[in-house]
Amino acid sequence: MLGQWPLAIVLLGVAGGLAIVAATHWRIGCTVIGGALAVGGVLRMILGKKRSGLLAVRRPAVDVVVMLGIGVGILVLAWLAPGYGN
């Protein structure tokens, strides 16, 4: 169970971001979500297959590109989307 800390970090970050979106501000929450996914991509790149736990789904290159791509994409969309209200 303790070997799944990389996945736990990503899931806690996404859950925290969703809580922020639901409670206060969508842009900050989406930034937290995108940052958590980008951190997951970096963790997958740095850690080996055995140490990255359930973040290792496919080959390392595919995992890193997908997680970093989605994380950076969410960050870019969160900050480029026009803000209405909060």
C-alpha positions, 0 to 999 in steps of 0.5 A: 500500500505504501508503494502507491504514494505517487498515485496518491499524490496525483489523486489527492491533487485532483480531488483537492482541485475538484473541491476548489472548483466546487467551493470557490473558483474554477480557474484555481481549481483547474490549475491545481488539477492540471498541476497534479497531473503534470506532477504525475507525469514528472514522477512517472518520468523520474521514478522507475517502473517498480517505484511509480506504482499504478502510474506505470500503465504503459511504456514510460514514454507513453505514460509521461507524454499523456500525463504531461500533455493532459496536465499542461493542456488543462493548465493552458485552458484554465488560464486562457479561457475568458473568466466570467464571474469568478 
